[in-house]
Amino acid sequence: MNWNQYLPYIFPLLVVGLLARRALRAQAPRRIRPSRLWIGPLYIAVAMGLVLWSSPVPSAFGFVLFIIGAVLGGIVGYFRALHQEFSIEPETGNVMSKASPIATVLFIGVFLVRYALNYWMNGGEAPDALQAKSAQLMLYTDTMLFFAFAMVSVSAWEVWRRTRPLVAEHKAAQAVSPGQTGQRE
């Protein structure tokens, strides 16, 4: 067995493993750090950039598909975040959320489908990064990556937007409470 033919698949498997781990952790209520919500979309953008770097340059039709995929992903991401429940722990002031792992599962699925199609289209051999037997099929999987990226990015933005007032309200309540208690005693 020649291990060199499997080297192009090590990075995608690591990305899928990290995203799967994150999806499993998202099942329980967890702390949300509004100031760090940009990190998830950044990870996906880097992975997506690496995938698109090995793809042929799309035609004008491809760019239109990318825009449509991103718009639809943004709409889905907005509604996904809109249905999350947020709360503040009174003692610590931490924002808690019970998140749905839909975006992560979708991205893992798209990522796996893209690499599986690339492997299958090359007859099971290690792919040549710039050679695909069906550029149209790869274009559609790349469009799904834009969908997933937009969904995660817009969802993070909406979560950030919705948690800011909760944090501000908690800080205001904490600032008022100690002063009032001292005056009552």
Secondary structure as UniProt FT lines:
FT   HELIX           3..9
FT   HELIX           10..25
FT   TURN            26..27
FT   STRAND          30..32
FT   HELIX           34..36
FT   TURN            37..38
FT   HELIX           39..53
FT   HELIX           60..82
FT   STRAND          85..88
FT   TURN            90..92
FT   STRAND          95..98
FT   HELIX           102..121
FT   TURN            122..124
FT   TURN            129..130
FT   HELIX           135..184
//
